[in-house]
Amino acid sequence: MSEHCNCGHDHHHDHHHVEEMSKYDQALAQYETHLSDEEVARKVAKIIEEKVPENDTVEVKKFLMGSVELTTLKTTDSDESVLAFTERVNQFEDAYPALPHVATICVYPCFASIVSQSLEVEGVEVACVSGSFPSSQALIEVKVAETALAVKDGATEIDMVMSVGKFLSGDYETVCDEISELKAICGERKLKVILETGLLGSAENVKKASLLAMYAGADYIKTSTGKEKPAATPEAAYVMCQAIKEYYERTGIQIGFKPAGGLNTVHDALVYYTIVKEILGERWLTNQYLRLGTSRLANLLLSEVEGKEIKFF
């Protein structure tokens, strides 16, 4: 890709290329992307200190259980282990009829058919990570094929990783084209775009990546794969929710949010819930628009709701 220069002269031979490249910059220019990391950290600390305690209730924990994306993405996953994993979700409905079931089961695409064939609970989505998760380092043809196969095998949602290397080198065109291409394969099914915020380096980059992903067709933006450190952080969540809010105000399109990776405690979950509530408001407090990518958390939430330690999942 040829670089376009910003010297102010009109290189007429390259003029068309400049126009095309700049549509991404034009999109970003409509938003406030010059953020201060310190300022973000300060605002997040204030929200956590002042607002989290009021959300520490059984009702909120029940709600969060219904937002969990029960996830298994291990090198050791097998047909047997994934089948057993899915059976737990089937059994949960009988064991705890008064509690909401999890939102999704999230697996590698090679297990999509097992999950979709053995899942009996109405309303639980089958999510697959696709597009050469977690590095996203693959030819677009491979990403397309993997996504199409996951969908064919019963995936109802796709989680893809944004091409972080291309984003960091300023190749927004390829980043957006890939997202659009995978969204086209998903059709009506939801596409979550993982930004891998821990590798983006600044609040400004998190904001830009969020906006580009939404602009290119993401139905949800997701913090992390959980395979890189740091994974989800409240600061990244704050910036992403701010981007979702501004995008919604400008376009009327409501995009979902999914923190994932590093959600180790119920308090972590309450922090993300609170950030969403404070920035985006009630309209986002449904499991259609707020998802939590974790497995550990399901048992911890269940234990707190029931008032005793339970290892169900």
Contacts in CASP RR format, 6 or more apart in sequence:
PFRMAT RR
TARGET T0000
AUTHOR 0000-0000-0000
METHOD contacts of the structure
MODEL  1
MSEHCNCGHDHHHDHHHVEEMSKYDQALAQYETHLSDEEVARKVAKIIEE
KVPENDTVEVKKFLMGSVELTTLKTTDSDESVLAFTERVNQFEDAYPALP
HVATICVYPCFASIVSQSLEVEGVEVACVSGSFPSSQALIEVKVAETALA
VKDGATEIDMVMSVGKFLSGDYETVCDEISELKAICGERKLKVILETGLL
GSAENVKKASLLAMYAGADYIKTSTGKEKPAATPEAAYVMCQAIKEYYER
TGIQIGFKPAGGLNTVHDALVYYTIVKEILGERWLTNQYLRLGTSRLANL
LLSEVEGKEIKFF
1 171 0 8 1.000
1 173 0 8 1.000
2 14 0 8 1.000
2 17 0 8 1.000
4 11 0 8 1.000
4 14 0 8 1.000
4 17 0 8 1.000
4 18 0 8 1.000
4 21 0 8 1.000
4 22 0 8 1.000
5 11 0 8 1.000
11 18 0 8 1.000
20 173 0 8 1.000
21 173 0 8 1.000
24 172 0 8 1.000
24 173 0 8 1.000
24 176 0 8 1.000
24 212 0 8 1.000
24 215 0 8 1.000
25 172 0 8 1.000
27 211 0 8 1.000
27 212 0 8 1.000
27 215 0 8 1.000
28 208 0 8 1.000
28 211 0 8 1.000
28 212 0 8 1.000
30 250 0 8 1.000
31 207 0 8 1.000
31 211 0 8 1.000
31 243 0 8 1.000
31 246 0 8 1.000
31 247 0 8 1.000
31 250 0 8 1.000
32 207 0 8 1.000
32 246 0 8 1.000
33 204 0 8 1.000
33 207 0 8 1.000
33 208 0 8 1.000
33 211 0 8 1.000
34 204 0 8 1.000
35 202 0 8 1.000
35 203 0 8 1.000
35 204 0 8 1.000
35 207 0 8 1.000
35 239 0 8 1.000
36 203 0 8 1.000
37 202 0 8 1.000
37 203 0 8 1.000
37 235 0 8 1.000
40 203 0 8 1.000
40 235 0 8 1.000
40 238 0 8 1.000
40 239 0 8 1.000
41 235 0 8 1.000
43 238 0 8 1.000
44 234 0 8 1.000
44 235 0 8 1.000
44 238 0 8 1.000
44 275 0 8 1.000
47 234 0 8 1.000
47 238 0 8 1.000
47 274 0 8 1.000
47 275 0 8 1.000
47 278 0 8 1.000
48 234 0 8 1.000
48 271 0 8 1.000
48 274 0 8 1.000
51 274 0 8 1.000
51 277 0 8 1.000
51 278 0 8 1.000
52 267 0 8 1.000
52 270 0 8 1.000
52 271 0 8 1.000
52 274 0 8 1.000
55 270 0 8 1.000
55 273 0 8 1.000
55 274 0 8 1.000
55 277 0 8 1.000
56 270 0 8 1.000
58 304 0 8 1.000
58 305 0 8 1.000
60 270 0 8 1.000
60 273 0 8 1.000
61 266 0 8 1.000
61 269 0 8 1.000
61 301 0 8 1.000
61 304 0 8 1.000
61 305 0 8 1.000
62 99 0 8 1.000
62 100 0 8 1.000
62 305 0 8 1.000
63 100 0 8 1.000
63 273 0 8 1.000
63 285 0 8 1.000
63 287 0 8 1.000
64 269 0 8 1.000
64 270 0 8 1.000
64 273 0 8 1.000
64 292 0 8 1.000
64 297 0 8 1.000
64 301 0 8 1.000
65 99 0 8 1.000
65 100 0 8 1.000
65 102 0 8 1.000
65 298 0 8 1.000
65 301 0 8 1.000
65 302 0 8 1.000
65 305 0 8 1.000
66 100 0 8 1.000
66 101 0 8 1.000
66 102 0 8 1.000
66 103 0 8 1.000
66 287 0 8 1.000
67 103 0 8 1.000
67 287 0 8 1.000
67 290 0 8 1.000
67 291 0 8 1.000
67 292 0 8 1.000
68 102 0 8 1.000
68 103 0 8 1.000
68 291 0 8 1.000
68 292 0 8 1.000
68 293 0 8 1.000
68 294 0 8 1.000
68 297 0 8 1.000
68 298 0 8 1.000
68 301 0 8 1.000
69 102 0 8 1.000
69 103 0 8 1.000
69 104 0 8 1.000
69 105 0 8 1.000
69 106 0 8 1.000
69 127 0 8 1.000
69 258 0 8 1.000
69 260 0 8 1.000
69 291 0 8 1.000
69 292 0 8 1.000
69 293 0 8 1.000
69 294 0 8 1.000
70 85 0 8 1.000
70 89 0 8 1.000
70 102 0 8 1.000
70 104 0 8 1.000
70 105 0 8 1.000
70 106 0 8 1.000
70 295 0 8 1.000
70 298 0 8 1.000
70 313 0 8 1.000
71 105 0 8 1.000
71 106 0 8 1.000
71 107 0 8 1.000
71 260 0 8 1.000
71 293 0 8 1.000
71 294 0 8 1.000
71 295 0 8 1.000
72 81 0 8 1.000
72 82 0 8 1.000
72 85 0 8 1.000
72 106 0 8 1.000
72 107 0 8 1.000
72 295 0 8 1.000
73 106 0 8 1.000
73 107 0 8 1.000
73 108 0 8 1.000
73 129 0 8 1.000
73 133 0 8 1.000
73 227 0 8 1.000
74 81 0 8 1.000
77 107 0 8 1.000
77 108 0 8 1.000
77 111 0 8 1.000
79 111 0 8 1.000
79 114 0 8 1.000
82 107 0 8 1.000
82 111 0 8 1.000
82 114 0 8 1.000
82 115 0 8 1.000
83 114 0 8 1.000
83 118 0 8 1.000
85 105 0 8 1.000
85 107 0 8 1.000
85 313 0 8 1.000
86 105 0 8 1.000
86 114 0 8 1.000
86 115 0 8 1.000
86 118 0 8 1.000
86 119 0 8 1.000
87 118 0 8 1.000
88 312 0 8 1.000
88 313 0 8 1.000
89 101 0 8 1.000
89 102 0 8 1.000
89 105 0 8 1.000
89 119 0 8 1.000
89 121 0 8 1.000
89 124 0 8 1.000
90 118 0 8 1.000
90 119 0 8 1.000
90 120 0 8 1.000
90 121 0 8 1.000
92 99 0 8 1.000
92 101 0 8 1.000
92 102 0 8 1.000
92 121 0 8 1.000
92 312 0 8 1.000
92 313 0 8 1.000
93 101 0 8 1.000
93 121 0 8 1.000
95 312 0 8 1.000
96 302 0 8 1.000
99 302 0 8 1.000
99 305 0 8 1.000
100 287 0 8 1.000
101 121 0 8 1.000
101 123 0 8 1.000
101 124 0 8 1.000
102 124 0 8 1.000
102 298 0 8 1.000
103 124 0 8 1.000
103 125 0 8 1.000
103 287 0 8 1.000
103 291 0 8 1.000
104 124 0 8 1.000
104 125 0 8 1.000
104 126 0 8 1.000
104 127 0 8 1.000
104 157 0 8 1.000
104 291 0 8 1.000
105 115 0 8 1.000
105 119 0 8 1.000
105 124 0 8 1.000
105 125 0 8 1.000
105 126 0 8 1.000
105 127 0 8 1.000
106 127 0 8 1.000
106 128 0 8 1.000
106 129 0 8 1.000
106 159 0 8 1.000
106 293 0 8 1.000
107 115 0 8 1.000
107 126 0 8 1.000
107 127 0 8 1.000
107 128 0 8 1.000
107 129 0 8 1.000
108 128 0 8 1.000
108 129 0 8 1.000
108 133 0 8 1.000
109 128 0 8 1.000
109 129 0 8 1.000
109 130 0 8 1.000
109 146 0 8 1.000
109 147 0 8 1.000
109 149 0 8 1.000
109 150 0 8 1.000
109 153 0 8 1.000
109 155 0 8 1.000
111 128 0 8 1.000
112 126 0 8 1.000
112 128 0 8 1.000
112 150 0 8 1.000
112 153 0 8 1.000
112 154 0 8 1.000
112 155 0 8 1.000
113 153 0 8 1.000
113 154 0 8 1.000
115 126 0 8 1.000
115 154 0 8 1.000
116 126 0 8 1.000
116 153 0 8 1.000
116 154 0 8 1.000
116 155 0 8 1.000
116 156 0 8 1.000
119 126 0 8 1.000
125 156 0 8 1.000
125 157 0 8 1.000
125 190 0 8 1.000
126 154 0 8 1.000
126 155 0 8 1.000
126 156 0 8 1.000
126 157 0 8 1.000
127 155 0 8 1.000
127 156 0 8 1.000
127 157 0 8 1.000
127 158 0 8 1.000
127 159 0 8 1.000
127 192 0 8 1.000
128 150 0 8 1.000
128 155 0 8 1.000
128 157 0 8 1.000
128 158 0 8 1.000
128 159 0 8 1.000
129 158 0 8 1.000
129 159 0 8 1.000
129 160 0 8 1.000
129 161 0 8 1.000
129 225 0 8 1.000
130 143 0 8 1.000
130 146 0 8 1.000
130 147 0 8 1.000
130 150 0 8 1.000
130 155 0 8 1.000
130 158 0 8 1.000
130 159 0 8 1.000
130 160 0 8 1.000
130 182 0 8 1.000
131 138 0 8 1.000
131 142 0 8 1.000
131 143 0 8 1.000
131 146 0 8 1.000
131 147 0 8 1.000
131 160 0 8 1.000
131 161 0 8 1.000
131 182 0 8 1.000
132 138 0 8 1.000
132 142 0 8 1.000
132 143 0 8 1.000
132 146 0 8 1.000
132 161 0 8 1.000
133 159 0 8 1.000
133 160 0 8 1.000
133 161 0 8 1.000
133 194 0 8 1.000
133 225 0 8 1.000
134 161 0 8 1.000
134 194 0 8 1.000
134 196 0 8 1.000
134 225 0 8 1.000
134 226 0 8 1.000
134 227 0 8 1.000
134 228 0 8 1.000
135 161 0 8 1.000
136 143 0 8 1.000
136 160 0 8 1.000
136 161 0 8 1.000
136 162 0 8 1.000
136 163 0 8 1.000
136 164 0 8 1.000
140 177 0 8 1.000
140 178 0 8 1.000
140 181 0 8 1.000
143 160 0 8 1.000
143 178 0 8 1.000
143 181 0 8 1.000
143 182 0 8 1.000
144 181 0 8 1.000
144 182 0 8 1.000
144 185 0 8 1.000
147 158 0 8 1.000
147 160 0 8 1.000
147 182 0 8 1.000
147 185 0 8 1.000
147 186 0 8 1.000
148 185 0 8 1.000
150 158 0 8 1.000
151 158 0 8 1.000
151 185 0 8 1.000
151 186 0 8 1.000
151 189 0 8 1.000
155 189 0 8 1.000
156 189 0 8 1.000
156 190 0 8 1.000
157 189 0 8 1.000
157 190 0 8 1.000
157 191 0 8 1.000
157 192 0 8 1.000
158 182 0 8 1.000
158 185 0 8 1.000
158 186 0 8 1.000
158 189 0 8 1.000
158 190 0 8 1.000
158 191 0 8 1.000
158 192 0 8 1.000
159 192 0 8 1.000
159 194 0 8 1.000
159 222 0 8 1.000
160 178 0 8 1.000
160 179 0 8 1.000
160 182 0 8 1.000
160 191 0 8 1.000
160 192 0 8 1.000
160 193 0 8 1.000
160 194 0 8 1.000
161 193 0 8 1.000
161 194 0 8 1.000
161 196 0 8 1.000
161 225 0 8 1.000
162 175 0 8 1.000
162 178 0 8 1.000
162 179 0 8 1.000
162 193 0 8 1.000
162 194 0 8 1.000
162 195 0 8 1.000
162 196 0 8 1.000
162 209 0 8 1.000
162 212 0 8 1.000
162 213 0 8 1.000
163 171 0 8 1.000
163 174 0 8 1.000
163 175 0 8 1.000
163 178 0 8 1.000
164 195 0 8 1.000
164 196 0 8 1.000
164 199 0 8 1.000
164 200 0 8 1.000
166 174 0 8 1.000
166 175 0 8 1.000
167 175 0 8 1.000
167 200 0 8 1.000
167 205 0 8 1.000
167 208 0 8 1.000
167 209 0 8 1.000
167 212 0 8 1.000
168 199 0 8 1.000
168 200 0 8 1.000
168 205 0 8 1.000
172 212 0 8 1.000
175 212 0 8 1.000
175 216 0 8 1.000
176 212 0 8 1.000
176 215 0 8 1.000
176 216 0 8 1.000
177 216 0 8 1.000
179 191 0 8 1.000
179 193 0 8 1.000
179 212 0 8 1.000
179 213 0 8 1.000
179 216 0 8 1.000
179 217 0 8 1.000
179 218 0 8 1.000
180 216 0 8 1.000
180 217 0 8 1.000
182 191 0 8 1.000
183 191 0 8 1.000
183 216 0 8 1.000
183 217 0 8 1.000
183 218 0 8 1.000
183 219 0 8 1.000
190 219 0 8 1.000
190 220 0 8 1.000
191 217 0 8 1.000
191 218 0 8 1.000
191 219 0 8 1.000
191 220 0 8 1.000
192 218 0 8 1.000
192 219 0 8 1.000
192 220 0 8 1.000
192 221 0 8 1.000
192 222 0 8 1.000
192 258 0 8 1.000
192 291 0 8 1.000
193 213 0 8 1.000
193 216 0 8 1.000
193 217 0 8 1.000
193 218 0 8 1.000
193 220 0 8 1.000
193 221 0 8 1.000
193 222 0 8 1.000
194 222 0 8 1.000
194 223 0 8 1.000
194 224 0 8 1.000
194 225 0 8 1.000
194 260 0 8 1.000
195 206 0 8 1.000
195 209 0 8 1.000
195 210 0 8 1.000
195 213 0 8 1.000
195 221 0 8 1.000
195 222 0 8 1.000
195 223 0 8 1.000
195 224 0 8 1.000
195 236 0 8 1.000
195 240 0 8 1.000
196 223 0 8 1.000
196 224 0 8 1.000
196 225 0 8 1.000
196 228 0 8 1.000
197 206 0 8 1.000
197 209 0 8 1.000
197 223 0 8 1.000
197 224 0 8 1.000
197 232 0 8 1.000
197 233 0 8 1.000
197 236 0 8 1.000
197 240 0 8 1.000
198 224 0 8 1.000
198 228 0 8 1.000
198 229 0 8 1.000
198 230 0 8 1.000
198 231 0 8 1.000
198 233 0 8 1.000
198 236 0 8 1.000
199 228 0 8 1.000
200 206 0 8 1.000
200 209 0 8 1.000
200 236 0 8 1.000
203 235 0 8 1.000
203 236 0 8 1.000
203 239 0 8 1.000
206 236 0 8 1.000
206 239 0 8 1.000
206 240 0 8 1.000
206 243 0 8 1.000
207 239 0 8 1.000
207 242 0 8 1.000
207 243 0 8 1.000
210 221 0 8 1.000
210 239 0 8 1.000
210 240 0 8 1.000
210 243 0 8 1.000
210 244 0 8 1.000
210 247 0 8 1.000
211 243 0 8 1.000
211 247 0 8 1.000
213 221 0 8 1.000
214 221 0 8 1.000
214 243 0 8 1.000
214 244 0 8 1.000
214 247 0 8 1.000
214 253 0 8 1.000
214 255 0 8 1.000
215 247 0 8 1.000
218 255 0 8 1.000
219 255 0 8 1.000
219 256 0 8 1.000
220 255 0 8 1.000
220 256 0 8 1.000
220 257 0 8 1.000
220 258 0 8 1.000
220 291 0 8 1.000
221 240 0 8 1.000
221 243 0 8 1.000
221 244 0 8 1.000
221 255 0 8 1.000
221 256 0 8 1.000
221 257 0 8 1.000
221 258 0 8 1.000
222 257 0 8 1.000
222 258 0 8 1.000
222 259 0 8 1.000
222 260 0 8 1.000
222 291 0 8 1.000
222 293 0 8 1.000
223 231 0 8 1.000
223 232 0 8 1.000
223 233 0 8 1.000
223 236 0 8 1.000
223 237 0 8 1.000
223 240 0 8 1.000
223 258 0 8 1.000
223 259 0 8 1.000
223 260 0 8 1.000
223 261 0 8 1.000
224 230 0 8 1.000
224 231 0 8 1.000
224 232 0 8 1.000
224 259 0 8 1.000
224 260 0 8 1.000
224 261 0 8 1.000
224 262 0 8 1.000
225 231 0 8 1.000
225 260 0 8 1.000
225 261 0 8 1.000
226 232 0 8 1.000
226 260 0 8 1.000
226 261 0 8 1.000
226 262 0 8 1.000
231 260 0 8 1.000
231 261 0 8 1.000
231 262 0 8 1.000
232 259 0 8 1.000
232 260 0 8 1.000
232 261 0 8 1.000
232 262 0 8 1.000
232 263 0 8 1.000
232 272 0 8 1.000
234 271 0 8 1.000
234 272 0 8 1.000
234 275 0 8 1.000
237 257 0 8 1.000
237 259 0 8 1.000
237 271 0 8 1.000
237 272 0 8 1.000
237 275 0 8 1.000
237 276 0 8 1.000
238 275 0 8 1.000
238 279 0 8 1.000
240 257 0 8 1.000
241 257 0 8 1.000
241 275 0 8 1.000
241 276 0 8 1.000
241 279 0 8 1.000
241 280 0 8 1.000
242 279 0 8 1.000
244 255 0 8 1.000
244 256 0 8 1.000
244 257 0 8 1.000
244 280 0 8 1.000
244 284 0 8 1.000
245 279 0 8 1.000
245 280 0 8 1.000
247 253 0 8 1.000
247 255 0 8 1.000
248 254 0 8 1.000
248 255 0 8 1.000
254 283 0 8 1.000
254 284 0 8 1.000
254 289 0 8 1.000
255 289 0 8 1.000
256 284 0 8 1.000
256 288 0 8 1.000
256 289 0 8 1.000
256 290 0 8 1.000
256 291 0 8 1.000
257 276 0 8 1.000
257 280 0 8 1.000
257 284 0 8 1.000
257 289 0 8 1.000
257 290 0 8 1.000
257 291 0 8 1.000
258 290 0 8 1.000
258 291 0 8 1.000
258 292 0 8 1.000
258 293 0 8 1.000
259 272 0 8 1.000
259 292 0 8 1.000
259 293 0 8 1.000
260 292 0 8 1.000
260 293 0 8 1.000
260 294 0 8 1.000
261 293 0 8 1.000
261 294 0 8 1.000
262 268 0 8 1.000
262 294 0 8 1.000
263 269 0 8 1.000
263 272 0 8 1.000
263 292 0 8 1.000
263 293 0 8 1.000
263 294 0 8 1.000
263 296 0 8 1.000
263 297 0 8 1.000
264 296 0 8 1.000
264 297 0 8 1.000
265 300 0 8 1.000
266 297 0 8 1.000
266 300 0 8 1.000
266 301 0 8 1.000
266 304 0 8 1.000
268 297 0 8 1.000
269 292 0 8 1.000
269 294 0 8 1.000
269 297 0 8 1.000
269 301 0 8 1.000
272 290 0 8 1.000
272 292 0 8 1.000
273 285 0 8 1.000
273 290 0 8 1.000
276 284 0 8 1.000
276 285 0 8 1.000
276 290 0 8 1.000
277 284 0 8 1.000
277 285 0 8 1.000
280 289 0 8 1.000
283 289 0 8 1.000
284 290 0 8 1.000
295 313 0 8 1.000
298 312 0 8 1.000
298 313 0 8 1.000
299 310 0 8 1.000
299 311 0 8 1.000
299 312 0 8 1.000
299 313 0 8 1.000
302 310 0 8 1.000
302 312 0 8 1.000
302 313 0 8 1.000
303 309 0 8 1.000
303 310 0 8 1.000
END
